[in-house]
Amino acid sequence: MGEPIFAALHLDLTDDTYGTMIRLRDGTHVAVIDCRGDKAARRFFTRWHEIAHLLVEEDVDKQVFRSTDEPLERLIDQIAGHVGFYDSIFSPLFNTHVSQGDRLTFDIVEAIRKQFCPYASFQSTLYACHRRLATPLLYIEASMEYSVSERRGLNQMRMFDDDKPEKKLRIQRAVPNDAASEINLTVRWNMRVPESSIIYTAFHEEITDATGEENLNTWTFSKGGSLIDCDVVIQTRRVDQLVMATIQPRVGQ
């Protein structure tokens, strides 16, 4: 159709790129969503991410969704989450599944996902529920990583390979909802997950879904101190080399 930009499309859809927005010569736009392999699970969110780009950058000739922490991409993700789960449509459904004061479970999230949009990802639906929950909920993601000092050391010359430190299970994302922020229910980025936690067990024993109870004061810092004294219920889901988890205070906390 005389649009040569499509000849380079395969160069844009790299491993860390889920979609691209192309502006045609007549000014209209075409979004191409990569649904190959594991990327298919994010096709719902990727579509809204590309639409959100046009809401704030309508004059940009071409946009590419990459998995980065750039401020613009984080902003676009926030917009996509709100537009894709538009409040006047999503909230009434959410309220039929979650009563005031209830905890959120993965079964509830899955039921809402199937009823609202079956091809939306579990994670994006969980985010939408997380924002609307009246009770405290902390969403986290943990994976094997180095400490900050270890990363710094890896950038220096090393004489022997066996001098290389070992990665440990650490927090890579922590997002409290409003109610969680009010009671300081949070964890620090890159904090090491204690071996006593169900999160540690779920990762190292490769358990798909697991639930456990613990107190956050068992999560200690390398320089002393610990998280708040709070009995919590933790639900985990292991996806590849990542553990997603929700942390919620036990009833009566």
N, C-alpha and C positions, 0 to 999 in steps of 0.2 A: 504493500500500500504506500510505498514511497517514504517509509519511516526508517531510515538507516540505523537509528539508535538501538533498535532491537537486535541488530547484529552483535552487539557487545553485551547483551543481557546476561549471557552465561558467565561473563567475567564479574558481574555484580553479585550474583547469587553464590557467594562463597560459604564456607562452613559456618561462619558467624553472622551471616546475613539472611534474614527471614523474608524480606520483601523489599520491593523497590517501587517508587512512584515515578512514572515517566510522563513528561509533558509533551503532547503531540504538537505538530506545527500549527494546527488550527486552534491551539490554546486549551483543548480538553486534556484530561488526564487518564492514564491507564495504570492501575495498580496490579503488579504481578506478585502473587503470594507463593512462596516456595513451600510446597506441601510434601516434599520428599522425605522419607524416613521419619525420624523423630520430630522433624519440624512440623509435621501434620498436626500434632497436638496443640500447636500455638497459632493455627491458621485464623481462628476467630479473633484473637487479640491482635495479631499482625495486621489484619484487615483494618481494624479500628485505629491502630497506630498510624497507618498510612493516611487514613482519613483525617486524623488529628493533625498531621503535618500540614495538610492543606488549610486547616482552620487558622493556623498561626503563621504559615509561610506560603501563602497562595501564589506568590510571584517567583518562587524558586523553580528553576527549570527541572531539576531532578532531585529526588530524595531517596536515601537508602536507609533502611532500618538495620542497625547493627547492635550487637549485644555489648554495649559500652556503658560506662558510668558518666558520660559527658552530661553536663547540666541540661542541655537542650533535650537530649534523649530521655532523661529522667522526667522532665516536664511533659514531654509528649506521652510517655507511659501513663502519667497521672491523668492527663486529659482523656486518653484512650480508655482508661479504666472507668471514668465517669460516663463517657458517651456510650461505650459498649454495653454498660449496665445502667441504662438511663433510669434515674431514680423513680419517676412516676410509673414506670413499668416494672422495675425490679423490686422495689421496696414492698408493694402489696403482696407479692409472692413470698418474699423473705419473711414477712410478718405472719404468714399462714403456717410457716414451719418453725419459727422461733418465737416463743412467748417472752414477755418481759422477765428478765432475771435468769433466763436459760443459758446454759453453756452451749457452745457450738461444737458439734462433732463432725467428723468426716462423712458419716452417713447422711447427716442433714445437708451438708454441702453437696454431696453427690445427688441427693433427691432434688434439690433446688436446680442443680445444673441440668439434669435430665428434663425437668419441666420447663425451665426457662430457655435453654438453648443446648441441645444435646451435643453439638460439636464445639461448644466452648470448652476450654481446658479446665481441668479441676483446679489448677492453681489460680487462674484468673477469677473463677467463681468464688474461690476461698477469699481472695482479696476483697471482692465486692461484699461478701458477707461480713468479713472482718471490720470493714469501715462502718457498717450499720449496727453492729452488735452493741447493746447497751452495757454489757458487763465487760470487765477487763479481759483482753486477749492480746498476747504477744506472739507474733508470727516470726519464726526464725528459719534460717537455712544454715546448715553446717556441712563442711567438706574438709578434706585433708589439706592443710596448708602449713607454711612455715610461720614462725613468729616474725615480728618486724625486724628484730635484731638479726635473726637468721637470714632473712631475705637480704639484709644489708651486707651480711658476710658473704653471701653467695655471689655478690657482684665483685668481690675481691679475688685475687689470684689464690688458688689453693694448690698445694703441692701433691696431696694424695686424695684419691677419690673417697677413701673411707673416712675422711675428715668431714664429709658432707653431713649436715644434720638430718634428722628424720622428721617428716611431716607429722603433724598431729591433728586430730579432729577439732576444728575451730569454727566459731561463728562467723559467717560471711555476710549475713543480712539479718537485721533485727528491726521489726516494724511494729510498734505498739499502736493499738487503737486509742481513741481519746480517753476512754475509761482506764486503760492500762497506764497511760502517761500520768494521769492524776494520782495514781498510787505508786509511781516510780517503778512499775513492773517493766524492766528492761534488762538487757545484757549488753556488754561492750563488744564492739567489732573485734574480731580475731581472738576473742577470749577462748581459752581451751575448755572443751567439754569434759567434765569429770567422768572418770570411769564408772562411777556409781549411777550415772544418769541413764535413763531408758534411751536417750538419743544416742549415746555411745554404744549401747548394746545393739540397737536397731541397725546402726551402720556396720559394725564389725561382724555381726552375726547375719548380716544381709536379710533382715526381717522386713518384709514389705510394709506391713502395718503393725504398729504396737502402741500400747497405752500403759502408762505407769504413773505413780504418785511419788513425789519427792519434795524436799524442802530446798529452796533456792540458796539457803545459806551454806549448802555443800559445794556451791560454785565459788571457788576462791581465786584470788588474783595472785600473780607471781610475786608481787611486792607486798603482799599482806592484805587482809580484809576479804570480804565476801559480798555476795548479792544480798538482797533484803531477806529477812526471816519471813518466809511465806510458804505455806504448804500449797502445792500446785498439782494439777492434773496435766500431764503432757501426752499428746497424741502425735505420733510420728508416721511419716511415709517415706520410704527409701526409694529414690528414683536415680538409677545409674550410680554415680559417685557422689550423690547429694542426699541429705536428709532434710525434708521439710517437716516442721513441727509447730504445733500450737501449744502455748503455755497459758493456762487459766487457773486462777485461784480456786481452791476447793471450796465447796459450799460452806458459808459461815466465816470465811476469811475477810 
